[in-house]
Amino acid sequence: MKLLVITQILDEGDDVLGFMHGWVEEFARQSEVLDVICLKMGKYSLPQNVSVFSLGKERGCSRLKYLINFYKYIFKERKNYDAVFVHMNPEYVLLGGFLWRLLGKNIGLWYAHGYASWHLKIAEKMADIIFTSTKSGCRINSSKIKIVGQGIDVNKFRNKSRREVGIPTEASGNQEIFQIISVGRISPVKDYGTLISSAEILKNLGLSFKVDIVGGVGLREQEEYLSGLKKIVLDKNLGDVVNFLGPVPNKGIVDFLRSGDIFVNTSRTGSLDKVILEAMAVELPILTCNEALIPVLKERAGDLMFGTGDALGLAHKIEWLMKMPLERRVALGRELRGMVVRDHGLTSFVSKIFMEFKMPTNE
């Protein structure tokens, strides 16, 4: 019950990795002792059995200082953990793997992305276990891969009004303008151009709707991509329909999702985007082209999936949901939430990880 978690950022206000705060809380709840090493530290509020160590990015430390701090912490804290859980960055397995092997620590890597880097392929040789969300989340051949689903806090991500009242009397479906939500970093791989083209088709059909896109940019190419998207919106005269709202802290995403009628994901990553499951947990009907959702949606995949880059197909699916009676759309949302609760709840997710480590938990 002693674990070391390594992650890029520990900051409950971060728009991309803010969810790690919730993961760490659940790891702590099921652990005796929990150490966290992060590259960058922000605001957090964690149980007393958690110790947090930063490599110093928030202080402007150099890469050499990062490395020195990394080795200092993993050696200094060696008696306070029996296993290591590295989140998404196989580079840390490459850096610490030999020492952890010498110290007799179990090494686990979480990796959920459609791209298999050379770092991942080497890290696979050094790790004991590679955790991933779905079969498509880690595209290498290895007997070490364990599919454990995603970790969604279903107590946080839920539609309060629907759960507490039973009938969505204030649901956005009763409003005149249909609200389409999309969340994700602004990057070419997310293919927001397809969503914009679908919006043009729907507007030409005379339908009343709005598209709100939440996400930030971090790289120059992403800034250029966003500028290009905004120009397309203006050129197509969609400024009254499509809105780019910028980044929203992860802890604020739940309220944003609750404001929508449907959630659309046009991502081409091929991996299971957490925010899709968060939308489902909030009882929001979803539309996606991401093949990683096929085993999640099962028999519903045919209804809720469209072809990659198929703007017309997406428009037809949106129109279908717009014209669906509210009661049926509410029932669909509840069905989707059930899938997340059953297969991707955070508590069972952490328990599965400890079971694979063959470590006892406080559960």
Legacy VTK file of the C-alpha trace (Angstrom):
# vtk DataFile Version 3.0
C-alpha trace
ASCII
DATASET POLYDATA
POINTS 363 float
0.000 0.000 0.000
2.952 2.314 -0.593
3.002 3.924 -4.028
5.010 6.520 -5.944
3.103 8.424 -8.644
5.017 10.374 -11.271
3.180 12.921 -13.410
3.893 16.057 -15.410
1.651 18.441 -13.503
-0.109 18.339 -10.156
-2.472 21.292 -10.202
-6.211 21.018 -9.670
-6.696 24.139 -11.796
-4.852 22.872 -14.874
-7.093 22.657 -17.946
-5.479 19.475 -19.307
-4.022 17.525 -16.374
-6.214 18.831 -13.572
-7.890 15.413 -13.398
-4.652 13.967 -11.949
-5.519 15.666 -8.669
-8.595 13.438 -8.438
-6.583 10.371 -9.376
-4.033 11.132 -6.663
-6.816 11.599 -4.102
-8.208 8.152 -4.921
-4.760 6.550 -4.912
-4.249 8.102 -1.475
-7.607 6.833 -0.226
-6.649 3.272 -1.115
-3.011 3.566 0.058
-1.126 3.708 3.312
1.562 6.054 1.981
1.601 7.938 -1.312
4.463 9.967 -2.780
3.959 12.162 -5.846
6.770 13.508 -8.027
5.665 16.090 -10.588
7.532 18.190 -13.116
5.416 21.221 -12.219
3.477 21.854 -9.032
0.468 24.127 -8.704
-2.472 24.302 -6.314
-3.494 21.082 -4.580
-5.322 19.867 -1.491
-4.550 16.256 -0.632
-4.833 13.876 2.363
-2.155 13.743 5.035
-0.693 10.475 3.755
0.445 12.223 0.549
3.859 13.854 0.059
4.432 15.977 -3.051
7.830 16.714 -4.615
8.328 19.008 -7.607
11.187 18.802 -10.085
10.968 22.601 -10.239
9.417 23.743 -13.497
7.218 26.258 -11.675
10.415 27.734 -10.197
12.166 27.977 -13.576
14.709 25.247 -12.861
16.946 23.986 -15.644
16.656 20.539 -17.252
19.804 19.486 -15.407
18.190 20.505 -12.115
15.071 18.497 -13.070
17.263 15.433 -13.482
19.151 15.972 -10.229
15.897 16.436 -8.316
14.376 13.346 -9.924
17.159 11.035 -8.790
17.311 12.708 -5.385
13.630 12.113 -4.713
13.315 8.563 -6.024
16.321 7.502 -3.926
15.538 9.519 -0.804
11.944 8.249 -0.704
12.842 4.638 -1.604
11.513 3.248 1.710
8.170 5.003 1.251
7.038 3.155 -1.868
6.873 -0.419 -3.108
5.667 0.339 -6.628
5.876 3.175 -9.157
3.004 4.459 -11.302
4.293 6.662 -14.150
1.590 8.649 -15.899
1.917 8.919 -19.720
5.638 9.774 -19.868
7.712 6.646 -20.608
10.838 8.822 -20.392
10.635 8.572 -16.601
10.719 4.786 -16.847
13.878 5.082 -18.948
15.461 7.412 -16.389
14.488 5.553 -13.231
14.040 1.981 -14.406
17.508 0.670 -13.605
17.502 2.132 -10.090
13.967 0.898 -9.405
14.993 -2.570 -10.571
17.957 -2.534 -8.191
15.674 -1.380 -5.370
13.141 -4.135 -6.126
10.260 -1.795 -7.010
7.358 -2.769 -9.259
7.266 -0.434 -12.274
3.944 0.472 -13.856
3.422 2.839 -16.782
0.083 4.376 -17.717
-0.071 5.010 -21.463
-3.192 5.816 -23.472
-2.420 7.277 -26.888
-2.646 6.130 -30.486
1.023 6.911 -31.157
3.688 4.448 -30.029
6.953 6.348 -29.567
10.404 4.792 -29.361
10.449 5.847 -25.709
7.417 3.647 -25.138
8.968 0.664 -26.923
12.097 0.819 -24.767
10.133 1.530 -21.580
8.095 -1.615 -22.241
11.272 -3.663 -21.712
11.916 -2.048 -18.332
8.377 -1.852 -16.939
6.579 -4.677 -15.167
3.116 -3.525 -16.282
1.728 -1.103 -18.860
-1.734 0.128 -17.933
-4.019 1.465 -20.651
-7.659 2.398 -21.164
-8.614 0.293 -24.197
-6.970 -2.067 -26.669
-6.191 0.860 -28.976
-4.644 2.904 -26.155
-1.231 1.236 -26.350
-0.350 0.026 -29.826
2.580 -2.253 -29.196
2.669 -6.017 -28.854
3.337 -6.906 -25.250
2.051 -9.371 -22.684
2.630 -6.635 -20.078
-0.324 -4.542 -21.268
-3.283 -4.504 -18.883
-6.543 -2.827 -19.924
-8.090 -1.153 -16.878
-10.427 1.427 -18.449
-10.306 5.099 -17.581
-10.562 6.771 -14.194
-13.658 8.992 -14.157
-14.891 10.502 -10.908
-18.545 9.612 -11.442
-19.550 11.384 -8.207
-18.176 14.638 -9.581
-19.165 14.091 -13.210
-22.912 13.652 -12.967
-25.908 15.703 -13.938
-27.150 16.887 -10.574
-30.468 18.149 -11.841
-31.356 14.934 -13.630
-30.225 12.720 -10.789
-31.871 14.684 -8.003
-35.085 15.752 -9.747
-35.510 12.757 -12.014
-36.975 14.752 -14.906
-34.737 17.452 -16.467
-37.202 20.312 -16.020
-34.430 22.847 -16.530
-32.527 20.777 -19.135
-31.106 22.673 -22.059
-33.273 20.599 -24.408
-36.188 22.837 -23.407
-34.360 25.874 -24.691
-34.851 27.291 -28.150
-31.165 27.035 -29.176
-29.621 23.569 -29.255
-26.224 23.545 -27.502
-23.349 21.519 -29.011
-20.277 21.122 -26.807
-16.716 20.087 -27.706
-13.696 19.980 -25.395
-10.039 19.315 -26.166
-6.769 21.026 -26.867
-6.759 23.083 -30.061
-4.596 20.919 -32.308
-4.849 19.644 -35.917
-5.244 16.066 -34.667
-8.507 17.111 -32.994
-9.912 18.038 -36.441
-12.197 20.906 -35.462
-12.480 21.737 -39.145
-14.920 18.847 -39.580
-17.105 20.206 -36.779
-17.085 23.673 -38.347
-18.055 22.235 -41.749
-20.924 20.355 -40.091
-22.060 23.583 -38.467
-22.194 25.204 -41.911
-24.367 22.362 -43.208
-26.727 22.615 -40.237
-27.000 26.394 -40.545
-27.869 26.073 -44.237
-30.671 23.723 -43.185
-32.102 26.536 -41.077
-31.577 24.787 -37.741
-31.116 26.782 -34.544
-28.027 25.759 -32.598
-24.734 26.923 -31.122
-21.309 25.260 -30.985
-19.035 26.028 -28.014
-15.451 24.729 -28.215
-13.294 24.659 -25.065
-9.561 24.152 -25.296
-6.231 25.924 -25.108
-3.098 26.110 -27.215
0.443 25.522 -26.055
2.536 25.323 -29.201
3.102 27.770 -32.042
1.605 25.388 -34.588
-1.503 25.115 -32.414
-1.822 28.904 -32.286
-1.565 29.016 -36.080
-4.164 26.263 -36.331
-6.561 28.200 -34.070
-6.082 31.363 -36.136
-6.872 29.342 -39.246
-10.034 27.928 -37.681
-11.253 31.389 -36.660
-10.687 32.616 -40.207
-12.736 29.700 -41.572
-15.548 30.565 -39.160
-15.558 34.166 -40.376
-15.304 33.189 -44.056
-18.265 30.836 -43.687
-20.266 33.478 -41.813
-20.527 31.252 -38.742
-19.491 33.816 -36.141
-22.954 33.742 -34.580
-22.845 29.947 -34.285
-19.295 28.753 -33.494
-17.482 30.051 -30.406
-13.942 29.324 -29.193
-14.008 29.780 -25.425
-10.367 29.049 -24.608
-9.155 26.767 -21.810
-11.304 25.887 -18.800
-9.814 24.333 -15.613
-10.636 20.653 -15.358
-12.636 21.264 -12.192
-14.872 23.645 -14.191
-15.483 21.254 -17.083
-18.359 19.491 -15.346
-20.516 22.640 -15.223
-19.675 23.396 -18.838
-20.730 19.898 -19.901
-23.992 20.226 -17.978
-24.859 23.273 -20.092
-24.916 21.234 -23.310
-27.417 19.131 -25.211
-24.850 16.912 -26.934
-21.069 16.459 -26.967
-19.125 16.116 -30.232
-15.607 14.696 -30.546
-13.845 14.777 -33.932
-10.457 13.645 -32.639
-8.173 11.492 -34.782
-5.900 10.386 -31.934
-7.273 6.855 -31.905
-7.094 6.767 -28.104
-9.880 7.062 -25.561
-10.203 10.773 -24.734
-11.157 11.137 -21.067
-13.459 14.044 -21.745
-15.751 11.864 -23.865
-16.343 9.633 -20.854
-16.761 12.687 -18.630
-19.485 13.927 -20.977
-21.156 10.512 -20.891
-20.974 10.513 -17.084
-22.857 13.828 -17.095
-25.558 12.058 -19.145
-24.686 13.983 -22.281
-25.317 12.114 -25.564
-22.064 11.984 -27.527
-21.049 11.779 -31.178
-17.524 10.718 -32.122
-15.393 9.299 -34.929
-12.815 7.905 -32.504
-12.509 4.148 -33.015
-11.405 3.730 -29.394
-15.060 4.256 -28.453
-16.287 1.183 -30.339
-15.682 -1.265 -27.451
-17.050 1.296 -25.000
-20.298 2.021 -26.828
-20.761 -1.562 -28.056
-24.188 -1.837 -29.762
-24.637 1.953 -29.547
-21.551 2.601 -31.703
-23.541 2.530 -34.930
-25.850 5.269 -33.677
-23.266 7.527 -32.083
-20.263 7.280 -34.400
-19.499 8.872 -37.774
-16.651 8.509 -40.236
-13.403 10.366 -39.622
-13.540 13.717 -41.409
-17.136 13.101 -42.571
-18.750 16.494 -41.995
-21.993 15.522 -43.747
-22.292 12.324 -41.741
-21.712 14.260 -38.520
-24.314 16.854 -39.529
-26.883 14.102 -40.114
-26.141 12.592 -36.677
-26.467 15.986 -34.984
-29.739 16.658 -36.775
-31.010 13.240 -35.658
-30.262 14.048 -32.020
-31.679 17.554 -32.325
-35.002 16.155 -33.560
-35.072 13.283 -31.056
-37.785 13.728 -28.394
-36.312 15.089 -25.194
-37.386 12.062 -23.153
-35.509 9.718 -25.497
-32.388 11.879 -25.436
-32.493 11.940 -21.620
-32.820 8.145 -21.575
-29.856 7.846 -23.942
-27.775 10.044 -21.659
-28.605 7.888 -18.663
-27.668 4.776 -20.626
-24.283 6.288 -21.496
-23.640 7.244 -17.884
-24.319 3.653 -16.906
-21.526 2.505 -19.229
-19.035 4.841 -17.536
-20.103 3.929 -14.010
-19.825 0.215 -14.798
-16.494 0.175 -16.633
-14.604 3.426 -15.955
-15.356 4.620 -12.418
-12.335 6.032 -10.587
-12.610 3.855 -7.471
-12.628 0.575 -9.379
-9.969 1.924 -11.745
-7.495 2.441 -8.901
-8.431 -0.921 -7.374
-7.646 -2.651 -10.688
-4.228 -0.987 -10.777
-3.385 -2.161 -7.251
-4.617 -5.652 -8.100
-2.304 -5.786 -11.121
0.552 -4.630 -8.889
-0.571 -7.420 -6.515
-0.636 -4.860 -3.728
-3.282 -4.811 -0.948
-5.454 -1.700 -0.723
-7.584 -0.010 1.895
-10.719 -1.022 -0.013
LINES 1 364
363 0 1 2 3 4 5 6 7 8 9 10 11 12 13 14 15 16 17 18 19 20 21 22 23 24 25 26 27 28 29 30 31 32 33 34 35 36 37 38 39 40 41 42 43 44 45 46 47 48 49 50 51 52 53 54 55 56 57 58 59 60 61 62 63 64 65 66 67 68 69 70 71 72 73 74 75 76 77 78 79 80 81 82 83 84 85 86 87 88 89 90 91 92 93 94 95 96 97 98 99 100 101 102 103 104 105 106 107 108 109 110 111 112 113 114 115 116 117 118 119 120 121 122 123 124 125 126 127 128 129 130 131 132 133 134 135 136 137 138 139 140 141 142 143 144 145 146 147 148 149 150 151 152 153 154 155 156 157 158 159 160 161 162 163 164 165 166 167 168 169 170 171 172 173 174 175 176 177 178 179 180 181 182 183 184 185 186 187 188 189 190 191 192 193 194 195 196 197 198 199 200 201 202 203 204 205 206 207 208 209 210 211 212 213 214 215 216 217 218 219 220 221 222 223 224 225 226 227 228 229 230 231 232 233 234 235 236 237 238 239 240 241 242 243 244 245 246 247 248 249 250 251 252 253 254 255 256 257 258 259 260 261 262 263 264 265 266 267 268 269 270 271 272 273 274 275 276 277 278 279 280 281 282 283 284 285 286 287 288 289 290 291 292 293 294 295 296 297 298 299 300 301 302 303 304 305 306 307 308 309 310 311 312 313 314 315 316 317 318 319 320 321 322 323 324 325 326 327 328 329 330 331 332 333 334 335 336 337 338 339 340 341 342 343 344 345 346 347 348 349 350 351 352 353 354 355 356 357 358 359 360 361 362
